[in-house]
């Protein structure tokens, strides 16, 4: 079996604030390197996030690129993967919907994507010929239009042509994975497949571009938190994506928050603990599994809200006294239980993904832990960095244990 090595597992550096190249390099030296050492490794794969500002600096200065590569080498970072989703400052006071801008209907998105593809191709470790980059699922759904869809399709086709030329010039194969997310244009596996089969591939065909070219360079970044929030069976979702010929180039190992709500008091406790002014936490409300209905999805909230959940609960409690709530809130991947017994996590979704990998030897995407909300859990600001490092290392320990159980760890 083609198993993972400890050093090939990565975590996403969007957990660390830093929009400028200097910040990125400092994060590599003071955080990434410490995680690597505490894991007992001399080198470790990356899940590096580069903002558009940092990427511009690198592609426009050979001196800065050389400085960056020296930092990678001295820190033992194996740059095999980039997070190309957040474009700007991911740790400003309020992020919310701005994380989806610019979207795939805007020129800035493809310029940024080409830049980070060039960076990754130049910085892949010696002997490594493939790299993965995650990108947003076109845009935020409630501001999307048919015109936006057409522009996005054309820009993704243009990106595939750019990546083909990049591979011809460098010998490096870079694949962009579209990362489904709740409330975006592509939030479900069915929508992702429909987009490829009904929009992207037919449009490419009209330009005499073969499906094999598109599918070599444009694929899927599968986030276990996101698809758990959508109530998907992860094993089934991964199966149908690969069956459709879509490359799974990255799996983001992430954990969502789940709650079984029977009282308004529980709603208040939930929102007191997890209300967040910075990030968007899309909330989906379902009927409990014991209630058999074809459509288990009752409704959704654009963000975690006390008033919104109370209103839903009051509207439904006479017919359905219990509701299952799943929240797009990235909690530590090893966390399954809480002090409040009505709260739990979607860790089962991660285990379903590992089970899929165990039974599908041909599928070996980049594995990247993404818990970008760690700083929300670290309340002691004086000891924040130490607690963050400890938390990240604990996540790796849990993931390695679960991979070993599946015979997926070398």
C-alpha positions as CSV (number, residue, x, y, z in Angstrom):
1,X,0.0,0.0,0.0
2,X,1.2,3.5,-0.9
3,X,1.2,5.0,2.7
4,X,1.8,8.5,3.9
5,X,5.0,9.4,5.8
6,X,4.8,11.6,8.9
7,X,6.8,14.3,7.2
8,X,4.3,14.5,4.3
9,X,1.4,15.5,6.6
10,X,0.8,19.2,6.7
11,X,-1.2,21.9,8.5
12,X,-2.5,25.0,6.9
13,X,-0.6,28.1,7.9
14,X,-3.6,30.4,7.5
15,X,-3.9,29.8,11.3
16,X,-1.0,32.3,11.6
17,X,-1.7,36.0,11.0
18,X,0.6,37.6,8.4
19,X,-0.1,39.2,5.0
20,X,3.4,40.3,4.0
21,X,6.3,38.1,3.0
22,X,8.3,39.1,6.1
23,X,5.4,37.8,8.2
24,X,5.3,34.6,6.2
25,X,9.0,34.0,6.7
26,X,8.8,34.8,10.4
27,X,5.8,32.3,10.8
28,X,7.9,29.6,9.1
29,X,10.8,30.2,11.4
30,X,9.0,30.8,14.7
31,X,5.9,28.5,14.3
32,X,6.2,26.0,11.5
33,X,9.8,25.0,12.6
34,X,8.8,24.6,16.2
35,X,5.9,22.3,15.3
36,X,8.3,20.3,13.1
37,X,10.8,19.9,15.8
38,X,8.2,19.0,18.4
39,X,7.0,16.3,16.1
40,X,10.5,14.9,16.0
41,X,11.1,15.7,12.3
42,X,13.9,17.3,10.4
43,X,11.7,18.3,7.5
44,X,7.9,18.6,7.1
45,X,5.5,19.3,4.3
46,X,3.7,22.6,4.2
47,X,0.1,23.8,3.8
48,X,1.4,27.3,3.3
49,X,-0.9,30.3,2.8
50,X,0.5,33.2,0.7
51,X,-1.6,36.3,0.4
52,X,-1.8,38.1,-2.9
53,X,0.5,40.8,-1.5
54,X,3.2,38.2,-0.5
55,X,2.8,36.4,-3.8
56,X,3.3,39.6,-5.8
57,X,6.5,40.3,-3.8
58,X,7.9,36.9,-4.7
59,X,7.1,36.9,-8.4
60,X,8.4,40.4,-9.0
61,X,11.7,40.1,-7.2
62,X,14.4,37.4,-7.7
63,X,16.1,38.5,-4.6
64,X,13.0,38.0,-2.5
65,X,12.3,34.7,-4.1
66,X,15.9,33.6,-3.2
67,X,15.4,34.8,0.4
68,X,12.1,32.9,0.6
69,X,13.7,29.7,-0.7
70,X,16.6,30.0,1.8
71,X,14.0,30.3,4.6
72,X,12.3,27.1,3.3
73,X,15.5,25.2,3.2
74,X,16.8,26.4,6.6
75,X,13.4,25.6,8.2
76,X,13.0,22.2,6.7
77,X,9.8,23.2,4.9
78,X,8.8,20.9,2.0
79,X,6.6,23.3,-0.1
80,X,4.2,20.8,-1.7
81,X,0.9,22.6,-1.2
82,X,-0.5,26.1,-1.0
83,X,-3.8,27.5,0.2
84,X,-5.0,29.8,-2.5
85,X,-8.4,30.5,-1.0
86,X,-7.9,33.7,1.1
87,X,-6.7,36.5,-1.1
88,X,-6.1,39.3,1.4
89,X,-5.7,39.7,5.2
90,X,-7.2,36.6,6.6
91,X,-6.8,37.8,10.2
92,X,-8.2,41.3,10.0
93,X,-10.7,42.2,12.8
94,X,-13.7,41.2,10.6
95,X,-13.3,38.8,7.7
96,X,-16.7,37.3,7.1
97,X,-17.8,37.4,3.4
98,X,-14.7,39.2,2.3
99,X,-12.8,35.9,2.3
100,X,-14.7,35.1,-1.0
101,X,-13.3,38.2,-2.7
102,X,-12.1,38.5,-5.3
103,X,-14.1,35.6,-6.7
104,X,-13.6,33.6,-9.8
105,X,-15.5,36.2,-11.9
106,X,-12.8,38.8,-11.2
107,X,-9.5,39.2,-12.9
108,X,-7.6,39.6,-9.6
109,X,-8.4,35.9,-8.8
110,X,-6.8,34.4,-11.8
111,X,-3.7,36.7,-11.6
112,X,-3.2,35.6,-8.0
113,X,-3.7,32.0,-8.9
114,X,-1.2,32.1,-11.7
115,X,1.3,33.8,-9.3
116,X,1.1,31.2,-6.6
117,X,1.2,28.4,-9.2
118,X,4.5,29.8,-10.5
119,X,5.8,30.1,-6.9
120,X,4.9,26.5,-6.1
121,X,6.4,25.1,-9.3
122,X,9.7,26.9,-8.5
123,X,9.8,25.8,-4.9
124,X,8.7,22.2,-5.0
125,X,11.2,20.0,-3.2
126,X,13.9,18.2,-5.2
127,X,12.4,15.0,-6.7
128,X,8.8,16.2,-6.3
129,X,7.0,16.9,-9.5
130,X,3.4,17.5,-8.3
131,X,1.9,20.3,-6.2
132,X,-1.6,21.1,-5.0
133,X,-3.3,24.4,-4.5
134,X,-6.8,24.9,-3.0
135,X,-9.1,27.6,-4.3
136,X,-12.6,28.9,-3.6
137,X,-15.8,27.4,-5.0
138,X,-16.3,30.2,-7.5
139,X,-17.8,32.7,-5.1
140,X,-20.5,33.4,-2.5
141,X,-23.8,32.1,-3.8
142,X,-26.2,35.0,-2.9
143,X,-24.2,37.5,-5.0
144,X,-23.6,35.2,-8.0
145,X,-25.1,35.5,-11.5
146,X,-25.1,33.7,-14.8
147,X,-22.7,36.2,-16.1
148,X,-20.3,35.6,-13.2
149,X,-20.6,31.8,-13.9
150,X,-19.6,32.3,-17.6
151,X,-16.6,34.5,-16.6
152,X,-15.5,32.0,-13.9
153,X,-15.7,29.1,-16.4
154,X,-13.6,30.9,-18.9
155,X,-11.0,31.9,-16.3
156,X,-10.6,28.4,-15.0
157,X,-10.1,27.2,-18.6
158,X,-7.5,29.9,-19.0
159,X,-5.9,28.7,-15.8
160,X,-5.7,25.1,-17.0
161,X,-3.9,26.3,-20.2
162,X,-1.5,28.3,-18.1
163,X,-0.8,25.3,-15.9
164,X,-0.3,23.1,-18.9
165,X,2.3,25.5,-20.3
166,X,3.9,25.8,-16.8
167,X,4.3,22.0,-16.7
168,X,5.8,21.9,-20.2
169,X,8.3,24.6,-19.2
170,X,9.2,23.3,-15.7
171,X,8.2,19.7,-15.6
172,X,6.1,20.5,-12.5
173,X,2.4,19.4,-12.4
174,X,0.3,21.9,-10.4
175,X,-3.3,21.0,-9.7
176,X,-5.9,23.5,-8.4
177,X,-8.6,21.9,-6.2
178,X,-11.9,23.7,-6.0
179,X,-12.9,23.6,-2.3
180,X,-16.6,23.3,-1.7
181,X,-17.9,25.4,1.1
182,X,-21.4,26.0,2.7
183,X,-23.4,28.9,1.1
184,X,-21.0,29.2,-1.8
185,X,-21.8,28.6,-5.5
186,X,-20.5,25.0,-5.1
187,X,-21.4,23.8,-1.6
188,X,-22.3,20.2,-2.3
189,X,-20.6,17.3,-4.1
190,X,-23.5,17.1,-6.5
191,X,-23.1,20.8,-7.4
192,X,-19.3,20.3,-7.9
193,X,-19.9,17.4,-10.3
194,X,-22.6,19.2,-12.2
195,X,-20.3,22.2,-12.6
196,X,-17.6,20.1,-14.2
197,X,-19.9,18.0,-16.4
198,X,-22.5,20.7,-17.3
199,X,-20.3,23.9,-17.4
200,X,-16.6,23.6,-17.3
201,X,-15.9,20.6,-19.6
202,X,-18.6,21.5,-22.3
203,X,-17.2,25.1,-22.4
204,X,-13.7,23.7,-22.8
205,X,-14.9,21.4,-25.6
206,X,-16.2,24.3,-27.6
207,X,-12.7,25.7,-27.5
208,X,-11.3,22.4,-28.7
209,X,-9.7,21.7,-25.3
210,X,-9.9,18.1,-24.3
211,X,-11.4,17.0,-21.0
212,X,-8.1,15.3,-20.0
213,X,-6.4,18.7,-19.9
214,X,-9.0,20.3,-17.7
215,X,-9.1,17.3,-15.4
216,X,-5.4,17.2,-15.1
217,X,-5.1,20.8,-13.7
218,X,-8.5,21.5,-12.2
219,X,-9.7,19.2,-9.5
220,X,-11.2,19.1,-6.0
221,X,-9.9,20.1,-2.6
222,X,-12.2,18.2,-0.2
223,X,-12.7,19.7,3.2
224,X,-14.2,17.2,5.7
225,X,-15.6,20.0,7.9
226,X,-17.5,21.6,5.0
227,X,-19.0,18.5,3.7
228,X,-20.0,17.3,7.2
229,X,-21.8,20.6,7.7
230,X,-23.7,19.7,4.5
231,X,-24.6,16.4,6.0
232,X,-22.9,14.4,3.3
233,X,-21.6,10.9,3.6
234,X,-17.9,11.5,3.1
235,X,-17.1,8.0,1.7
236,X,-19.9,8.3,-0.8
237,X,-18.9,11.9,-1.8
238,X,-15.3,11.0,-2.5
239,X,-16.5,7.9,-4.4
240,X,-18.7,9.9,-6.8
241,X,-16.2,12.7,-7.3
242,X,-13.5,10.2,-8.4
243,X,-16.0,8.2,-10.5
244,X,-16.8,11.5,-12.3
245,X,-13.1,11.7,-13.2
246,X,-12.4,14.7,-11.0
247,X,-9.0,14.6,-9.4
248,X,-8.9,14.9,-5.6
249,X,-5.7,16.8,-5.2
250,X,-6.0,17.7,-1.5
251,X,-8.1,16.7,1.5
252,X,-8.3,19.2,4.3
253,X,-8.6,17.3,7.5
254,X,-11.0,19.5,9.6
255,X,-13.6,19.1,12.2
256,X,-17.0,20.9,12.4
257,X,-19.2,21.7,15.5
258,X,-22.4,19.7,16.0
259,X,-25.2,20.2,18.4
260,X,-28.4,18.3,19.4
261,X,-30.8,21.1,20.4
262,X,-33.8,20.5,22.6
263,X,-34.1,23.8,24.6
264,X,-33.5,27.5,24.1
265,X,-31.0,27.5,26.9
266,X,-28.8,25.2,24.9
267,X,-29.0,27.6,22.0
268,X,-27.8,30.4,24.3
269,X,-25.0,28.3,25.7
270,X,-23.9,27.4,22.2
271,X,-23.8,30.9,20.9
272,X,-22.2,32.3,24.1
273,X,-19.3,29.8,23.5
274,X,-18.9,30.1,19.7
275,X,-20.2,33.5,18.5
276,X,-17.4,35.0,16.5
277,X,-17.1,38.5,15.1
278,X,-14.2,37.6,12.7
279,X,-15.1,34.6,10.7
280,X,-18.3,33.4,9.0
281,X,-19.9,30.3,10.6
282,X,-22.6,29.0,8.3
283,X,-25.1,27.0,10.2
284,X,-27.3,24.2,8.8
285,X,-30.3,22.8,10.7
286,X,-31.5,19.2,10.2
287,X,-34.0,16.8,11.6
288,X,-32.5,14.2,13.9
289,X,-31.7,10.9,12.2
290,X,-34.5,9.1,14.1
291,X,-37.1,11.1,12.2
292,X,-37.3,9.6,8.8
293,X,-37.9,12.1,6.0
294,X,-36.6,12.3,2.5
295,X,-35.3,15.9,3.0
296,X,-33.7,16.1,6.5
297,X,-32.6,19.7,5.9
298,X,-35.0,22.2,7.5
299,X,-33.2,25.5,7.0
300,X,-29.9,27.4,7.1
301,X,-28.4,30.5,8.6
302,X,-25.8,32.5,6.9
303,X,-23.9,32.8,10.2
304,X,-24.2,31.5,13.8
305,X,-26.9,33.5,15.4
306,X,-28.8,33.3,18.8
307,X,-31.9,35.0,17.4
308,X,-31.8,33.0,14.2
309,X,-31.6,29.6,15.9
310,X,-34.2,30.6,18.5
311,X,-36.6,31.5,15.8
312,X,-36.1,28.2,14.0
313,X,-36.5,26.3,17.2
314,X,-39.7,28.0,18.1
315,X,-41.1,27.5,14.6
316,X,-40.4,23.8,14.6
317,X,-40.5,22.6,18.3
318,X,-44.2,21.5,18.2
319,X,-43.5,19.1,15.4
320,X,-39.8,18.4,16.0
321,X,-38.7,18.9,19.6
322,X,-35.1,18.1,18.7
323,X,-32.9,19.6,16.0
324,X,-29.5,18.7,14.8
325,X,-27.4,21.8,14.1
326,X,-24.1,21.6,12.2
327,X,-21.9,24.7,12.2
328,X,-19.0,25.6,9.9
329,X,-16.6,26.2,12.8
330,X,-13.2,24.6,12.5
331,X,-12.6,23.0,15.9
332,X,-9.5,21.0,16.8
333,X,-9.6,17.7,14.8
334,X,-8.9,15.6,17.9
335,X,-11.9,17.1,19.8
336,X,-14.9,14.9,20.0
337,X,-16.6,15.8,23.3
338,X,-17.4,18.9,25.2
339,X,-18.3,19.8,28.8
340,X,-21.8,20.6,27.5
341,X,-23.2,17.2,26.6
342,X,-25.4,18.4,23.8
343,X,-22.3,19.5,21.8
344,X,-20.1,17.2,19.8
345,X,-18.0,17.2,16.6
346,X,-18.0,15.8,13.1
347,X,-14.8,13.8,13.7
348,X,-16.6,10.8,12.1
349,X,-16.3,12.6,8.8
350,X,-12.5,12.6,9.0
351,X,-12.6,8.9,9.8
352,X,-14.8,8.3,6.8
353,X,-12.3,10.1,4.6
354,X,-9.4,7.9,6.0
355,X,-11.5,4.8,5.5
356,X,-12.0,5.8,1.8
357,X,-8.2,6.3,1.4
358,X,-7.7,2.9,2.9
359,X,-9.9,1.2,0.3
360,X,-8.8,3.3,-2.7
361,X,-5.0,3.0,-3.1
362,X,-5.0,5.1,-6.2
363,X,-6.2,8.1,-4.2
364,X,-3.3,9.7,-2.4
365,X,-4.0,13.5,-2.2
366,X,-2.1,15.9,0.0
367,X,-3.4,15.7,3.6
368,X,-3.6,19.1,5.3
369,X,-5.0,19.8,8.8
370,X,-6.9,23.1,8.7
371,X,-8.0,24.5,12.0
372,X,-7.6,28.2,11.3
373,X,-9.6,29.2,14.4
374,X,-7.0,27.9,17.0
375,X,-6.4,31.4,18.3
376,X,-10.1,31.6,19.3
377,X,-9.5,28.8,21.7
378,X,-6.3,30.2,23.2
379,X,-7.5,32.7,25.8
380,X,-4.2,33.3,27.6
381,X,-2.6,35.8,25.3
382,X,0.7,35.7,27.2
383,X,1.1,32.0,26.5
384,X,-0.7,32.0,23.1
385,X,2.2,30.8,20.9
386,X,3.1,27.9,23.2
387,X,-0.5,26.8,23.5
388,X,-1.0,27.1,19.7
389,X,2.1,25.0,19.0
390,X,1.0,22.4,21.5
391,X,-2.5,22.3,20.0
392,X,-1.1,21.8,16.4
393,X,1.2,19.0,17.5
394,X,-1.7,17.3,19.3
395,X,-3.7,17.4,16.1
396,X,-0.8,15.7,14.2
397,X,-0.5,13.1,16.9
398,X,-4.2,12.2,16.6
399,X,-4.1,12.1,12.8
400,X,-1.0,9.9,12.8
401,X,-2.7,7.5,15.2
402,X,-5.8,7.2,13.0
403,X,-3.7,6.8,9.9
404,X,-1.7,4.0,11.5
405,X,-5.0,2.2,12.5
406,X,-5.9,2.2,8.7
407,X,-2.4,1.1,7.7
408,X,-2.0,4.4,5.9
409,X,1.1,5.6,7.8
410,X,4.6,4.5,6.8
